C-alpha cells in the first residue's frame, strides 16, 4: 500500500493557496485541510508587532486542531495525497513532521495585498472600516511580518512558484512537478 503524502501549500495572505488547493484536490481526487478553518483566538500571538521585533518565531503560531485533524486524516486516508493550506510550510514544529512536501506560492506582496483588499471589500459588512484597519496594520507591521515569514518558509520549500499567473497555470505547474517527482 502506498503511503499518503502531505503536500503543503504555503505563502502569505492573498498568495492564492486556497484557490490552488481546491483545484489540485479536484484534479487528484484528494482531501484537503485549510489552515483558516482551524484558526482560533489564540492561534496567533496577541501582539504581532512585538512578535516580529522578538524574532518572528513561527512556532509560536499554534493550530493544534489542524495538527490533530491532519494526523488523523493521514492514518485514515486512502488517497495517495492530502493537500493542506499551511502558510508557514515546515516552520511550525507542531506540524512539520506530518508534511512531506512544501510548495510555496511566492507572489509579489502588492499582488497579495490587492487580493486581500478585494476579499475585505467583498466579504465584510463594513468593508471600508475593515479594509482601513487592515491597511493601517499592513503599513505599521503586517508587511514586515509577511516578509519575515516568507523568508523563513522559502528556505525549506521543495518548490517555489513565483510567477504571477492564473490559478490554472499555477495548478498545472504544481501538477507537472508532482508527476515528475513521482508524488
Secondary structure, DSSP 8 states (H G I E B T S, - for coil): ----EEEEEE-STTSSHHHHHHHHHHHHT-EEEEGGGG--TTSS-S-HHHHHHTT--GGGS--HHHHHHHHHHHHH--SSEEEEE-TTTT-SHHHHTT-SEEEEE---HHHHHHHHHHHHHHH-TTHHHHHHHHHHHIIIIIHHHHHHHHHHHHHT-SEEE-S---HHHHHHHHHHHHHHTT-
